[in-house]
């Protein structure tokens, strides 16, 4: 490698680094420019109002409780067929 080739390579590296730095400053947004204001959510109070008795009453069925519809005469477990 000649002395002239080394100077050319160093000059190309330097100019490409400066060019990349300038272009990246234009393309990528700085953290200060990324700031955005958002709506503040009010805190939830500890005391809730009483639920409307039209929708929530003490005689309603609890959907989390299991219940049987009719009688089940099938005692075999599912997916255990003896023949195919």
PDB file of N, CA, C and O in Angstrom:
ATOM      1  N   UNK A   1       0.842  -1.163   0.000  1.00  0.00           N
ATOM      2  CA  UNK A   1       0.000   0.000   0.000  1.00  0.00           C
ATOM      3  C   UNK A   1       0.898   1.241   0.000  1.00  0.00           C
ATOM      4  O   UNK A   1       1.864   1.323   0.759  1.00  0.00           O
ATOM      5  N   UNK A   2       0.573   2.169  -0.835  1.00  0.00           N
ATOM      6  CA  UNK A   2       1.384   3.373  -0.961  1.00  0.00           C
ATOM      7  C   UNK A   2       0.922   4.424   0.040  1.00  0.00           C
ATOM      8  O   UNK A   2      -0.171   4.330   0.599  1.00  0.00           O
ATOM      9  N   UNK A   3       1.768   5.424   0.255  1.00  0.00           N
ATOM     10  CA  UNK A   3       1.458   6.523   1.173  1.00  0.00           C
ATOM     11  C   UNK A   3       0.234   7.294   0.677  1.00  0.00           C
ATOM     12  O   UNK A   3      -0.583   7.753   1.475  1.00  0.00           O
ATOM     13  N   UNK A   4       0.113   7.433  -0.645  1.00  0.00           N
ATOM     14  CA  UNK A   4      -1.006   8.179  -1.232  1.00  0.00           C
ATOM     15  C   UNK A   4      -2.324   7.449  -0.975  1.00  0.00           C
ATOM     16  O   UNK A   4      -3.344   8.093  -0.731  1.00  0.00           O
ATOM     17  N   UNK A   5      -2.319   6.120  -1.025  1.00  0.00           N
ATOM     18  CA  UNK A   5      -3.529   5.338  -0.761  1.00  0.00           C
ATOM     19  C   UNK A   5      -3.981   5.490   0.689  1.00  0.00           C
ATOM     20  O   UNK A   5      -5.181   5.573   0.953  1.00  0.00           O
ATOM     21  N   UNK A   6      -3.048   5.528   1.623  1.00  0.00           N
ATOM     22  CA  UNK A   6      -3.380   5.658   3.033  1.00  0.00           C
ATOM     23  C   UNK A   6      -4.023   7.017   3.319  1.00  0.00           C
ATOM     24  O   UNK A   6      -4.999   7.090   4.066  1.00  0.00           O
ATOM     25  N   UNK A   7      -3.498   8.073   2.746  1.00  0.00           N
ATOM     26  CA  UNK A   7      -4.065   9.410   2.926  1.00  0.00           C
ATOM     27  C   UNK A   7      -5.465   9.465   2.326  1.00  0.00           C
ATOM     28  O   UNK A   7      -6.354  10.084   2.911  1.00  0.00           O
ATOM     29  N   UNK A   8      -5.679   8.841   1.189  1.00  0.00           N
ATOM     30  CA  UNK A   8      -6.996   8.824   0.549  1.00  0.00           C
ATOM     31  C   UNK A   8      -8.016   8.082   1.419  1.00  0.00           C
ATOM     32  O   UNK A   8      -9.147   8.539   1.583  1.00  0.00           O
ATOM     33  N   UNK A   9      -7.618   6.957   1.964  1.00  0.00           N
ATOM     34  CA  UNK A   9      -8.523   6.174   2.814  1.00  0.00           C
ATOM     35  C   UNK A   9      -8.877   6.954   4.075  1.00  0.00           C
ATOM     36  O   UNK A   9     -10.041   6.967   4.478  1.00  0.00           O
ATOM     37  N   UNK A  10      -7.900   7.604   4.707  1.00  0.00           N
ATOM     38  CA  UNK A  10      -8.169   8.396   5.913  1.00  0.00           C
ATOM     39  C   UNK A  10      -9.100   9.561   5.592  1.00  0.00           C
ATOM     40  O   UNK A  10      -9.999   9.862   6.377  1.00  0.00           O
ATOM     41  N   UNK A  11      -8.901  10.217   4.457  1.00  0.00           N
ATOM     42  CA  UNK A  11      -9.760  11.331   4.072  1.00  0.00           C
ATOM     43  C   UNK A  11     -11.190  10.857   3.813  1.00  0.00           C
ATOM     44  O   UNK A  11     -12.143  11.529   4.206  1.00  0.00           O
ATOM     45  N   UNK A  12     -11.348   9.711   3.160  1.00  0.00           N
ATOM     46  CA  UNK A  12     -12.688   9.169   2.886  1.00  0.00           C
ATOM     47  C   UNK A  12     -13.389   8.799   4.193  1.00  0.00           C
ATOM     48  O   UNK A  12     -14.578   9.071   4.358  1.00  0.00           O
ATOM     49  N   UNK A  13     -12.656   8.180   5.119  1.00  0.00           N
ATOM     50  CA  UNK A  13     -13.233   7.811   6.415  1.00  0.00           C
ATOM     51  C   UNK A  13     -13.662   9.061   7.180  1.00  0.00           C
ATOM     52  O   UNK A  13     -14.746   9.086   7.763  1.00  0.00           O
ATOM     53  N   UNK A  14     -12.828  10.091   7.185  1.00  0.00           N
ATOM     54  CA  UNK A  14     -13.154  11.325   7.903  1.00  0.00           C
ATOM     55  C   UNK A  14     -14.391  11.999   7.322  1.00  0.00           C
ATOM     56  O   UNK A  14     -15.297  12.368   8.070  1.00  0.00           O
ATOM     57  N   UNK A  15     -14.444  12.165   6.006  1.00  0.00           N
ATOM     58  CA  UNK A  15     -15.588  12.836   5.393  1.00  0.00           C
ATOM     59  C   UNK A  15     -16.869  12.010   5.510  1.00  0.00           C
ATOM     60  O   UNK A  15     -17.954  12.571   5.664  1.00  0.00           O
ATOM     61  N   UNK A  16     -16.751  10.688   5.438  1.00  0.00           N
ATOM     62  CA  UNK A  16     -17.951   9.867   5.585  1.00  0.00           C
ATOM     63  C   UNK A  16     -18.460   9.909   7.027  1.00  0.00           C
ATOM     64  O   UNK A  16     -19.670   9.852   7.248  1.00  0.00           O
ATOM     65  N   UNK A  17     -17.568  10.006   8.005  1.00  0.00           N
ATOM     66  CA  UNK A  17     -17.990  10.114   9.404  1.00  0.00           C
ATOM     67  C   UNK A  17     -18.700  11.441   9.653  1.00  0.00           C
ATOM     68  O   UNK A  17     -19.735  11.471  10.319  1.00  0.00           O
ATOM     69  N   UNK A  18     -18.160  12.530   9.129  1.00  0.00           N
ATOM     70  CA  UNK A  18     -18.801  13.842   9.291  1.00  0.00           C
ATOM     71  C   UNK A  18     -20.150  13.856   8.581  1.00  0.00           C
ATOM     72  O   UNK A  18     -21.131  14.354   9.133  1.00  0.00           O
ATOM     73  N   UNK A  19     -20.212  13.328   7.388  1.00  0.00           N
ATOM     74  CA  UNK A  19     -21.457  13.276   6.624  1.00  0.00           C
ATOM     75  C   UNK A  19     -22.503  12.433   7.356  1.00  0.00           C
ATOM     76  O   UNK A  19     -23.670  12.817   7.425  1.00  0.00           O
ATOM     77  N   UNK A  20     -22.090  11.291   7.902  1.00  0.00           N
ATOM     78  CA  UNK A  20     -23.027  10.426   8.630  1.00  0.00           C
ATOM     79  C   UNK A  20     -23.538  11.104   9.892  1.00  0.00           C
ATOM     80  O   UNK A  20     -24.713  10.967  10.232  1.00  0.00           O
ATOM     81  N   UNK A  21     -22.679  11.830  10.590  1.00  0.00           N
ATOM     82  CA  UNK A  21     -23.093  12.537  11.802  1.00  0.00           C
ATOM     83  C   UNK A  21     -24.125  13.609  11.483  1.00  0.00           C
ATOM     84  O   UNK A  21     -25.111  13.750  12.206  1.00  0.00           O
ATOM     85  N   UNK A  22     -23.915  14.360  10.419  1.00  0.00           N
ATOM     86  CA  UNK A  22     -24.856  15.424  10.040  1.00  0.00           C
ATOM     87  C   UNK A  22     -26.189  14.836   9.595  1.00  0.00           C
ATOM     88  O   UNK A  22     -27.243  15.321  10.007  1.00  0.00           O
ATOM     89  N   UNK A  23     -26.163  13.812   8.771  1.00  0.00           N
ATOM     90  CA  UNK A  23     -27.394  13.187   8.280  1.00  0.00           C
ATOM     91  C   UNK A  23     -28.164  12.514   9.420  1.00  0.00           C
ATOM     92  O   UNK A  23     -29.391  12.600   9.466  1.00  0.00           O
ATOM     93  N   UNK A  24     -27.466  11.850  10.335  1.00  0.00           N
ATOM     94  CA  UNK A  24     -28.160  11.190  11.447  1.00  0.00           C
ATOM     95  C   UNK A  24     -28.814  12.208  12.370  1.00  0.00           C
ATOM     96  O   UNK A  24     -29.840  11.910  12.981  1.00  0.00           O
ATOM     97  N   UNK A  25     -28.247  13.396  12.483  1.00  0.00           N
ATOM     98  CA  UNK A  25     -28.875  14.461  13.271  1.00  0.00           C
ATOM     99  C   UNK A  25     -30.168  14.943  12.650  1.00  0.00           C
ATOM    100  O   UNK A  25     -31.070  15.381  13.364  1.00  0.00           O
ATOM    101  N   UNK A  26     -30.275  14.871  11.342  1.00  0.00           N
ATOM    102  CA  UNK A  26     -31.495  15.278  10.650  1.00  0.00           C
ATOM    103  C   UNK A  26     -32.554  14.173  10.657  1.00  0.00           C
ATOM    104  O   UNK A  26     -33.750  14.457  10.735  1.00  0.00           O
ATOM    105  N   UNK A  27     -32.118  12.926  10.576  1.00  0.00           N
ATOM    106  CA  UNK A  27     -33.058  11.806  10.481  1.00  0.00           C
ATOM    107  C   UNK A  27     -33.620  11.432  11.848  1.00  0.00           C
ATOM    108  O   UNK A  27     -34.836  11.349  12.020  1.00  0.00           O
ATOM    109  N   UNK A  28     -32.738  11.206  12.822  1.00  0.00           N
ATOM    110  CA  UNK A  28     -33.173  10.749  14.133  1.00  0.00           C
ATOM    111  C   UNK A  28     -33.537  11.934  15.007  1.00  0.00           C
ATOM    112  O   UNK A  28     -32.871  12.970  14.980  1.00  0.00           O
ATOM    113  N   UNK A  29     -34.597  11.773  15.780  1.00  0.00           N
ATOM    114  CA  UNK A  29     -35.092  12.855  16.622  1.00  0.00           C
ATOM    115  C   UNK A  29     -34.365  12.812  17.964  1.00  0.00           C
ATOM    116  O   UNK A  29     -34.124  11.739  18.517  1.00  0.00           O
ATOM    117  N   UNK A  30     -34.028  13.969  18.469  1.00  0.00           N
ATOM    118  CA  UNK A  30     -33.356  14.042  19.763  1.00  0.00           C
ATOM    119  C   UNK A  30     -34.360  13.784  20.891  1.00  0.00           C
ATOM    120  O   UNK A  30     -35.558  13.980  20.689  1.00  0.00           O
ATOM    121  N   UNK A  31     -33.911  13.354  22.060  1.00  0.00           N
ATOM    122  CA  UNK A  31     -34.846  13.083  23.165  1.00  0.00           C
ATOM    123  C   UNK A  31     -35.650  14.302  23.592  1.00  0.00           C
ATOM    124  O   UNK A  31     -36.787  14.148  24.040  1.00  0.00           O
ATOM    125  N   UNK A  32     -35.103  15.502  23.471  1.00  0.00           N
ATOM    126  CA  UNK A  32     -35.862  16.691  23.867  1.00  0.00           C
ATOM    127  C   UNK A  32     -37.004  16.962  22.903  1.00  0.00           C
ATOM    128  O   UNK A  32     -38.023  17.525  23.305  1.00  0.00           O
ATOM    129  N   UNK A  33     -36.859  16.577  21.643  1.00  0.00           N
ATOM    130  CA  UNK A  33     -37.921  16.792  20.671  1.00  0.00           C
ATOM    131  C   UNK A  33     -38.983  15.700  20.731  1.00  0.00           C
ATOM    132  O   UNK A  33     -40.046  15.837  20.126  1.00  0.00           O
ATOM    133  N   UNK A  34     -38.700  14.610  21.460  1.00  0.00           N
ATOM    134  CA  UNK A  34     -39.658  13.519  21.572  1.00  0.00           C
ATOM    135  C   UNK A  34     -40.642  13.700  22.715  1.00  0.00           C
ATOM    136  O   UNK A  34     -41.530  12.866  22.892  1.00  0.00           O
ATOM    137  N   UNK A  35     -40.513  14.754  23.487  1.00  0.00           N
ATOM    138  CA  UNK A  35     -41.391  14.978  24.628  1.00  0.00           C
ATOM    139  C   UNK A  35     -42.796  15.285  24.139  1.00  0.00           C
ATOM    140  O   UNK A  35     -42.993  16.034  23.183  1.00  0.00           O
ATOM    141  N   UNK A  36     -43.776  14.682  24.823  1.00  0.00           N
ATOM    142  CA  UNK A  36     -45.163  14.851  24.436  1.00  0.00           C
ATOM    143  C   UNK A  36     -45.989  14.980  25.706  1.00  0.00           C
ATOM    144  O   UNK A  36     -45.741  14.275  26.684  1.00  0.00           O
ATOM    145  N   UNK A  37     -46.959  15.868  25.698  1.00  0.00           N
ATOM    146  CA  UNK A  37     -47.805  16.033  26.879  1.00  0.00           C
ATOM    147  C   UNK A  37     -48.962  15.050  26.818  1.00  0.00           C
ATOM    148  O   UNK A  37     -49.494  14.754  25.748  1.00  0.00           O
ATOM    149  N   UNK A  38     -49.335  14.554  27.976  1.00  0.00           N
ATOM    150  CA  UNK A  38     -50.421  13.587  28.074  1.00  0.00           C
ATOM    151  C   UNK A  38     -51.447  14.074  29.078  1.00  0.00           C
ATOM    152  O   UNK A  38     -51.170  14.935  29.913  1.00  0.00           O
ATOM    153  N   UNK A  39     -52.635  13.505  28.979  1.00  0.00           N
ATOM    154  CA  UNK A  39     -53.710  13.862  29.887  1.00  0.00           C
ATOM    155  C   UNK A  39     -53.470  13.206  31.240  1.00  0.00           C
ATOM    156  O   UNK A  39     -53.100  12.034  31.307  1.00  0.00           O
ATOM    157  N   UNK A  40     -53.674  13.943  32.297  1.00  0.00           N
ATOM    158  CA  UNK A  40     -53.482  13.420  33.644  1.00  0.00           C
ATOM    159  C   UNK A  40     -54.778  12.761  34.096  1.00  0.00           C
ATOM    160  O   UNK A  40     -55.853  13.354  34.015  1.00  0.00           O
ATOM    161  N   UNK A  41     -54.659  11.533  34.571  1.00  0.00           N
ATOM    162  CA  UNK A  41     -55.824  10.783  35.028  1.00  0.00           C
ATOM    163  C   UNK A  41     -56.040  11.077  36.504  1.00  0.00           C
ATOM    164  O   UNK A  41     -55.094  11.014  37.289  1.00  0.00           O
ATOM    165  N   UNK A  42     -57.277  11.398  36.899  1.00  0.00           N
ATOM    166  CA  UNK A  42     -57.516  11.676  38.321  1.00  0.00           C
ATOM    167  C   UNK A  42     -57.433  10.392  39.144  1.00  0.00           C
ATOM    168  O   UNK A  42     -57.671   9.296  38.636  1.00  0.00           O
ATOM    169  N   UNK A  43     -57.097  10.545  40.402  1.00  0.00           N
ATOM    170  CA  UNK A  43     -56.962   9.399  41.297  1.00  0.00           C
ATOM    171  C   UNK A  43     -58.341   8.815  41.600  1.00  0.00           C
ATOM    172  O   UNK A  43     -59.338   9.536  41.649  1.00  0.00           O
ATOM    173  N   UNK A  44     -58.381   7.485  41.803  1.00  0.00           N
ATOM    174  CA  UNK A  44     -59.638   6.812  42.140  1.00  0.00           C
ATOM    175  C   UNK A  44     -59.859   6.966  43.635  1.00  0.00           C
ATOM    176  O   UNK A  44     -58.970   6.646  44.425  1.00  0.00           O
ATOM    177  N   UNK A  45     -61.028   7.450  44.037  1.00  0.00           N
ATOM    178  CA  UNK A  45     -61.265   7.628  45.476  1.00  0.00           C
ATOM    179  C   UNK A  45     -61.465   6.279  46.172  1.00  0.00           C
ATOM    180  O   UNK A  45     -61.825   5.286  45.539  1.00  0.00           O
ATOM    181  N   UNK A  46     -61.229   6.264  47.467  1.00  0.00           N
ATOM    182  CA  UNK A  46     -61.364   5.036  48.248  1.00  0.00           C
ATOM    183  C   UNK A  46     -62.823   4.699  48.532  1.00  0.00           C
ATOM    184  O   UNK A  46     -63.145   3.530  48.744  1.00  0.00           O
ATOM    185  N   UNK A  47     -63.691   5.663  48.543  1.00  0.00           N
ATOM    186  CA  UNK A  47     -65.104   5.395  48.834  1.00  0.00           C
ATOM    187  C   UNK A  47     -65.907   5.422  47.536  1.00  0.00           C
ATOM    188  O   UNK A  47     -65.995   6.451  46.866  1.00  0.00           O
ATOM    189  N   UNK A  48     -66.484   4.286  47.196  1.00  0.00           N
ATOM    190  CA  UNK A  48     -67.285   4.162  45.994  1.00  0.00           C
ATOM    191  C   UNK A  48     -68.754   4.387  46.325  1.00  0.00           C
ATOM    192  O   UNK A  48     -69.185   4.056  47.430  1.00  0.00           O
ATOM    193  N   UNK A  49     -69.524   4.934  45.410  1.00  0.00           N
ATOM    194  CA  UNK A  49     -70.960   5.069  45.669  1.00  0.00           C
ATOM    195  C   UNK A  49     -71.631   3.694  45.642  1.00  0.00           C
ATOM    196  O   UNK A  49     -71.115   2.753  45.038  1.00  0.00           O
ATOM    197  N   UNK A  50     -72.769   3.593  46.292  1.00  0.00           N
ATOM    198  CA  UNK A  50     -73.509   2.333  46.324  1.00  0.00           C
ATOM    199  C   UNK A  50     -73.973   1.977  44.909  1.00  0.00           C
ATOM    200  O   UNK A  50     -74.419   2.844  44.158  1.00  0.00           O
ATOM    201  N   UNK A  51     -73.862   0.693  44.552  1.00  0.00           N
ATOM    202  CA  UNK A  51     -74.253   0.233  43.221  1.00  0.00           C
ATOM    203  C   UNK A  51     -75.761   0.353  43.045  1.00  0.00           C
ATOM    204  O   UNK A  51     -76.517   0.249  44.010  1.00  0.00           O
ATOM    205  N   UNK A  52     -76.187   0.569  41.820  1.00  0.00           N
ATOM    206  CA  UNK A  52     -77.607   0.699  41.513  1.00  0.00           C
ATOM    207  C   UNK A  52     -78.295  -0.646  41.733  1.00  0.00           C
ATOM    208  O   UNK A  52     -77.857  -1.662  41.194  1.00  0.00           O
ATOM    209  N   UNK A  53     -79.366  -0.658  42.517  1.00  0.00           N
ATOM    210  CA  UNK A  53     -80.070  -1.917  42.821  1.00  0.00           C
ATOM    211  C   UNK A  53     -80.834  -2.449  41.616  1.00  0.00           C
ATOM    212  O   UNK A  53     -81.297  -3.590  41.634  1.00  0.00           O
ATOM    213  N   UNK A  54     -80.969  -1.650  40.583  1.00  0.00           N
ATOM    214  CA  UNK A  54     -81.624  -2.118  39.365  1.00  0.00           C
ATOM    215  C   UNK A  54     -80.764  -3.191  38.680  1.00  0.00           C
ATOM    216  O   UNK A  54     -81.298  -4.125  38.081  1.00  0.00           O
ATOM    217  N   UNK A  55     -79.446  -3.057  38.769  1.00  0.00           N
ATOM    218  CA  UNK A  55     -78.533  -3.987  38.113  1.00  0.00           C
ATOM    219  C   UNK A  55     -77.873  -4.955  39.088  1.00  0.00           C
ATOM    220  O   UNK A  55     -77.570  -6.087  38.710  1.00  0.00           O
ATOM    221  N   UNK A  56     -77.645  -4.545  40.315  1.00  0.00           N
ATOM    222  CA  UNK A  56     -76.975  -5.379  41.304  1.00  0.00           C
ATOM    223  C   UNK A  56     -77.920  -5.588  42.480  1.00  0.00           C
ATOM    224  O   UNK A  56     -78.226  -4.648  43.214  1.00  0.00           O
ATOM    225  N   UNK A  57     -78.382  -6.830  42.658  1.00  0.00           N
ATOM    226  CA  UNK A  57     -79.249  -7.111  43.796  1.00  0.00           C
ATOM    227  C   UNK A  57     -78.776  -8.366  44.514  1.00  0.00           C
ATOM    228  O   UNK A  57     -77.979  -9.134  43.975  1.00  0.00           O
ATOM    229  N   UNK A  58     -79.262  -8.570  45.713  1.00  0.00           N
ATOM    230  CA  UNK A  58     -78.800  -9.693  46.531  1.00  0.00           C
ATOM    231  C   UNK A  58     -79.426 -11.020  46.105  1.00  0.00           C
ATOM    232  O   UNK A  58     -78.910 -12.070  46.488  1.00  0.00           O
ATOM    233  N   UNK A  59     -80.512 -11.022  45.331  1.00  0.00           N
ATOM    234  CA  UNK A  59     -81.157 -12.250  44.889  1.00  0.00           C
ATOM    235  C   UNK A  59     -80.605 -12.760  43.549  1.00  0.00           C
ATOM    236  O   UNK A  59     -81.068 -13.790  43.060  1.00  0.00           O
ATOM    237  N   UNK A  60     -79.670 -12.096  42.969  1.00  0.00           N
ATOM    238  CA  UNK A  60     -79.144 -12.496  41.665  1.00  0.00           C
ATOM    239  C   UNK A  60     -78.248 -13.726  41.803  1.00  0.00           C
ATOM    240  O   UNK A  60     -77.642 -13.950  42.851  1.00  0.00           O
ATOM    241  N   UNK A  61     -78.173 -14.517  40.736  1.00  0.00           N
ATOM    242  CA  UNK A  61     -77.289 -15.678  40.722  1.00  0.00           C
ATOM    243  C   UNK A  61     -75.839 -15.215  40.625  1.00  0.00           C
ATOM    244  O   UNK A  61     -75.531 -14.239  39.942  1.00  0.00           O
ATOM    245  N   UNK A  62     -74.958 -15.928  41.316  1.00  0.00           N
ATOM    246  CA  UNK A  62     -73.538 -15.625  41.257  1.00  0.00           C
ATOM    247  C   UNK A  62     -72.947 -16.358  40.056  1.00  0.00           C
ATOM    248  O   UNK A  62     -72.907 -17.589  40.072  1.00  0.00           O
ATOM    249  N   UNK A  63     -72.490 -15.667  39.024  1.00  0.00           N
ATOM    250  CA  UNK A  63     -71.983 -16.354  37.826  1.00  0.00           C
ATOM    251  C   UNK A  63     -70.679 -17.105  38.062  1.00  0.00           C
ATOM    252  O   UNK A  63     -70.263 -17.887  37.207  1.00  0.00           O
ATOM    253  N   UNK A  64     -70.030 -16.888  39.194  1.00  0.00           N
ATOM    254  CA  UNK A  64     -68.789 -17.594  39.463  1.00  0.00           C
ATOM    255  C   UNK A  64     -69.014 -18.937  40.133  1.00  0.00           C
ATOM    256  O   UNK A  64     -68.083 -19.735  40.241  1.00  0.00           O
ATOM    257  N   UNK A  65     -70.238 -19.202  40.585  1.00  0.00           N
ATOM    258  CA  UNK A  65     -70.540 -20.465  41.249  1.00  0.00           C
ATOM    259  C   UNK A  65     -70.952 -21.510  40.216  1.00  0.00           C
ATOM    260  O   UNK A  65     -71.783 -21.221  39.356  1.00  0.00           O
ATOM    261  N   UNK A  66     -70.389 -22.725  40.280  1.00  0.00           N
ATOM    262  CA  UNK A  66     -70.816 -23.780  39.350  1.00  0.00           C
ATOM    263  C   UNK A  66     -72.211 -24.284  39.734  1.00  0.00           C
ATOM    264  O   UNK A  66     -72.564 -24.331  40.912  1.00  0.00           O
ATOM    265  N   UNK A  67     -72.984 -24.652  38.733  1.00  0.00           N
ATOM    266  CA  UNK A  67     -74.314 -25.205  39.002  1.00  0.00           C
ATOM    267  C   UNK A  67     -74.608 -26.267  37.961  1.00  0.00           C
ATOM    268  O   UNK A  67     -74.070 -26.230  36.855  1.00  0.00           O
ATOM    269  N   UNK A  68     -75.467 -27.219  38.321  1.00  0.00           N
ATOM    270  CA  UNK A  68     -75.839 -28.319  37.452  1.00  0.00           C
ATOM    271  C   UNK A  68     -77.177 -28.023  36.805  1.00  0.00           C
ATOM    272  O   UNK A  68     -78.101 -27.528  37.450  1.00  0.00           O
ATOM    273  N   UNK A  69     -77.269 -28.335  35.518  1.00  0.00           N
ATOM    274  CA  UNK A  69     -78.521 -28.205  34.793  1.00  0.00           C
ATOM    275  C   UNK A  69     -79.026 -29.616  34.560  1.00  0.00           C
ATOM    276  O   UNK A  69     -78.547 -30.304  33.659  1.00  0.00           O
ATOM    277  N   UNK A  70     -79.981 -30.053  35.353  1.00  0.00           N
ATOM    278  CA  UNK A  70     -80.526 -31.399  35.212  1.00  0.00           C
ATOM    279  C   UNK A  70     -79.603 -32.431  35.833  1.00  0.00           C
ATOM    280  O   UNK A  70     -78.630 -32.093  36.507  1.00  0.00           O
ATOM    281  N   UNK A  71     -79.922 -33.685  35.595  1.00  0.00           N
ATOM    282  CA  UNK A  71     -79.121 -34.775  36.148  1.00  0.00           C
ATOM    283  C   UNK A  71     -78.192 -35.323  35.076  1.00  0.00           C
ATOM    284  O   UNK A  71     -78.484 -35.237  33.884  1.00  0.00           O
ATOM    285  N   UNK A  72     -77.077 -35.883  35.509  1.00  0.00           N
ATOM    286  CA  UNK A  72     -76.094 -36.433  34.594  1.00  0.00           C
ATOM    287  C   UNK A  72     -75.989 -37.927  34.862  1.00  0.00           C
ATOM    288  O   UNK A  72     -75.513 -38.336  35.920  1.00  0.00           O
ATOM    289  N   UNK A  73     -76.433 -38.749  33.907  1.00  0.00           N
ATOM    290  CA  UNK A  73     -76.377 -40.195  34.069  1.00  0.00           C
ATOM    291  C   UNK A  73     -75.114 -40.800  33.458  1.00  0.00           C
ATOM    292  O   UNK A  73     -74.893 -42.004  33.588  1.00  0.00           O
ATOM    293  N   UNK A  74     -74.302 -40.018  32.813  1.00  0.00           N
ATOM    294  CA  UNK A  74     -73.087 -40.500  32.169  1.00  0.00           C
ATOM    295  C   UNK A  74     -71.967 -40.529  33.204  1.00  0.00           C
ATOM    296  O   UNK A  74     -71.561 -39.481  33.706  1.00  0.00           O
ATOM    297  N   UNK A  75     -71.469 -41.715  33.525  1.00  0.00           N
ATOM    298  CA  UNK A  75     -70.402 -41.823  34.529  1.00  0.00           C
ATOM    299  C   UNK A  75     -69.034 -42.055  33.878  1.00  0.00           C
ATOM    300  O   UNK A  75     -68.017 -42.019  34.570  1.00  0.00           O
ATOM    301  N   UNK A  76     -68.990 -42.290  32.568  1.00  0.00           N
ATOM    302  CA  UNK A  76     -67.719 -42.525  31.882  1.00  0.00           C
ATOM    303  C   UNK A  76     -66.999 -41.198  31.677  1.00  0.00           C
ATOM    304  O   UNK A  76     -67.628 -40.206  31.308  1.00  0.00           O
ATOM    305  N   UNK A  77     -65.707 -41.167  31.907  1.00  0.00           N
ATOM    306  CA  UNK A  77     -64.959 -39.932  31.642  1.00  0.00           C
ATOM    307  C   UNK A  77     -64.864 -39.670  30.144  1.00  0.00           C
ATOM    308  O   UNK A  77     -64.905 -40.616  29.358  1.00  0.00           O
ATOM    309  N   UNK A  78     -64.743 -38.451  29.740  1.00  0.00           N
ATOM    310  CA  UNK A  78     -64.682 -38.125  28.311  1.00  0.00           C
ATOM    311  C   UNK A  78     -63.375 -38.580  27.688  1.00  0.00           C
ATOM    312  O   UNK A  78     -62.356 -38.690  28.369  1.00  0.00           O
ATOM    313  N   UNK A  79     -63.412 -38.839  26.408  1.00  0.00           N
ATOM    314  CA  UNK A  79     -62.253 -39.207  25.589  1.00  0.00           C
ATOM    315  C   UNK A  79     -61.581 -40.499  26.043  1.00  0.00           C
ATOM    316  O   UNK A  79     -60.359 -40.624  25.962  1.00  0.00           O
ATOM    317  N   UNK A  80     -62.365 -41.455  26.519  1.00  0.00           N
ATOM    318  CA  UNK A  80     -61.786 -42.747  26.910  1.00  0.00           C
ATOM    319  C   UNK A  80     -62.549 -43.863  26.224  1.00  0.00           C
ATOM    320  O   UNK A  80     -62.989 -44.804  26.883  1.00  0.00           O
ATOM    321  N   UNK A  81     -62.710 -43.778  24.933  1.00  0.00           N
ATOM    322  CA  UNK A  81     -63.431 -44.819  24.195  1.00  0.00           C
ATOM    323  C   UNK A  81     -62.566 -46.068  24.106  1.00  0.00           C
ATOM    324  O   UNK A  81     -61.355 -45.993  23.902  1.00  0.00           O
ATOM    325  N   UNK A  82     -63.215 -47.215  24.262  1.00  0.00           N
ATOM    326  CA  UNK A  82     -62.462 -48.478  24.206  1.00  0.00           C
ATOM    327  C   UNK A  82     -62.273 -48.933  22.766  1.00  0.00           C
ATOM    328  O   UNK A  82     -61.344 -49.692  22.489  1.00  0.00           O
ATOM    329  N   UNK A  83     -63.125 -48.496  21.838  1.00  0.00           N
ATOM    330  CA  UNK A  83     -63.004 -48.873  20.422  1.00  0.00           C
ATOM    331  C   UNK A  83     -62.864 -47.612  19.597  1.00  0.00           C
ATOM    332  O   UNK A  83     -63.271 -46.522  19.998  1.00  0.00           O
ATOM    333  N   UNK A  84     -62.271 -47.802  18.425  1.00  0.00           N
ATOM    334  CA  UNK A  84     -62.109 -46.644  17.530  1.00  0.00           C
ATOM    335  C   UNK A  84     -62.970 -46.785  16.316  1.00  0.00           C
ATOM    336  O   UNK A  84     -62.967 -45.909  15.451  1.00  0.00           O
TER     337      UNK A  84
END
